[in-house]
Amino acid sequence: MKWLGFRLAIIVLLAIFSAAYILPWKTIGISTPFPVSEYKLGLDLHWGVELDYKIDLEDAAKKSDFQSKDIIEGLKSIVEKRVNSLGTAEPTIATATYGNEEHIIVQIPTQNFDGENLTAEEKKAKNDEYIAKAKETIGKVVRLEFKEQKTIITDADKQERTDIAKKVLTEVQSASYPFATIANKYKDQYENIEYRAGSGETSEMPVEFTFTGMENVKTPYTSPKIMETQKGAGYTLGKDNQLEQIEGEKGYSIVRINNITTTEKEREIKTGTGVDEVTKKEKYTATIYDYEGIFVSQKPSEWTPAQTADGKVLDEQYLTKASVSFSQGFAPQVDLLFNADGGKIFAELTKRLQGKEIAIFVGGQLLTAPTVQTVIPDGRAVITGNYTAESAKKLATDINTGIVPAPIYLTSERTIDAKIGADALRVIINAGLIGLLLIIVFLVLIYRVSGLMAGIALVIYGLLLLAIVKSFGIVLTLASIAGIILSIGLAIDANILIFERTKEELRRGVEVEKAIIVGFGKSWSAIWDSHITSFTSAVVLYIFGISLIKGFGLMLGLGILLSLFTAMWVSRILILVAGNKMRKKTKCFIGV
């Protein structure tokens, strides 16, 4: 009995810890002494849009060194960068195979616009605009570009920077997207643009974001026009302790003041000089600004398309492939192989740009900018540096993504409304609780105390399963929750087999404890057969199913494994404890 009591104590502690862990503490506004993550809800339980992009590999497959896996992973990486530039919270990006087609699935949660006094129609209009922007950003053609540094800055280049700042201001003032989303969009598209956000007094803010009359503005405040400012401008202590002005980087600033608050602070005040100097502390009312700002430097882009004297631009049509090799010192490096025409263009460029950089851009993102060491006449170049084998492979894969003609096309779009998602979550939770209660009532009516113990084991099973889901960040969808509910049925199936076999032994006059042990032992082969069959089905669904079916298969398989544990360990201990207490009351114990 000692080992029985010890195991029972472990079960009780496990149930208590699981229950404490799975509660949505942050949602109900309670802080915990232990770190707790939130549940991850799928699109059908949250709300947002699912975009399904087909990858066109037809032209890419014609290449002799075609590697679909590398192309797909490279495209997925680019799509991920583009989605992140939108400032989206927790997007889900995955690949899927439908028959002989390869797809990229992008799930983007839409925004709630909390804190904004908007009607339901206005929120819907904003989210529609947000989704349209996401599709435009994700669906851009992925191109490979070679660029060289500019040697001359024209008036048109300077005017472009002013035009960019005005475009940023127009988008910020329209308030179609969050300030940070707009800032990141332009920061990724153009060089020499910075976004900063913070909270503090004016002395703690970047000098280019401060302006007179800040304390009198009504929040949220957005700059009515672009402000000509200098980043890093200020003063420094020069010769003879004289203040010297620092010329900063000239540009344009757009500022958003989200909130202004006041608070009591202390500061040190020094009076007197030399040995008579005294430091005192005084209280004062500090004005705190919650701010965001975009700085568009007047310095134009440093790069321009690399082209020959007769205007031929070096791009993806001239590069055959990028691969990883090792130098004589076994250092990883990236090899570039150009076709015949590309080799001639590259030879002319390397002759002209010796000692200068040639940058490689893919999908508008700067990957690397190696320096030309010598003329390369044969169309075979090597990029060296402090690469690891992994980083060199990633760079080669990213470059190949721009070379291979594998465009993506939007094939389907599925939007889940916020109300539909919330209603679905509420309904499925209620359905699960009602179903669990009915199962426990059935068990108690048919199997009495043993049924109650099985019901308690079932509750513990649910606590453990939710704890696993939460700790591993498994995304919950309607399909995956259906898998959980189905696995509960399988768990009950195991208990019913055990109970019926135990009742047979009791009718033969076997003692309660031995009958329970026999019931568990003799039922194991049937339980194992049914569970292994169901688990095999779950594995097949997970491996070959589409994204929704994968979630169902994952949770069904996980539930089956956990139900085996609870049926053969948790239920066993609880029923043995109850059986020992009710040796002479078998009718009340199990209905015999």
Secondary structure, 3 states (H helix, E strand, C coil): CHHHHHHHHHHHHHHHHHHHHHCCCCCCCCCCCCCCCCCEECCCCCCEEEEEEEECCCCHHHCCCCCHHHHHHHHHHHHHHHHHCCCCCCCEEEEEEECCEEEEEEEEECCCCCCCCCCHHHHHHHHHHHHHHHHHHHCCCCCEEEEEECCCCCHHHHHHHHHHHHHHHHHHHHCCCCHHHHHHHHHHHCCCEEEEEEEECHHHCCHHHCCCCHHHCCCCEECCCCEEEEECCEEEECHHHCEEEECCEEEEEEEEEEEEEEEEEEEEEEECCHHHCEEEEEEEEEEEEEEEEEEEECCCCCEEECECCCCCECEHHHEEEEEEEECCCCCEEEEEEECHHHHHHHHHHHHHCCCCEEEEEECCEEEECCECCCCCCCCEEEECCCCCHHHHHHHHHHHHHHHCCCCEEEEEEEEECHHHHHHHHHHHHHHHHHHHHHHHHHHHHHHHHHHHHHHHHHHHHHHHHHHHHHHCCCEECHHHHHHHHHHHHHHHHHHHHHHHHHHHHHHCCCCHHHHHHHHHHHHHHHHHHHHHHHHHHHHHHHHHCCHHHHHHHHHHHHHHHHHHHHHHHHHHHHHHHHHHHCCCCHHHHHCC
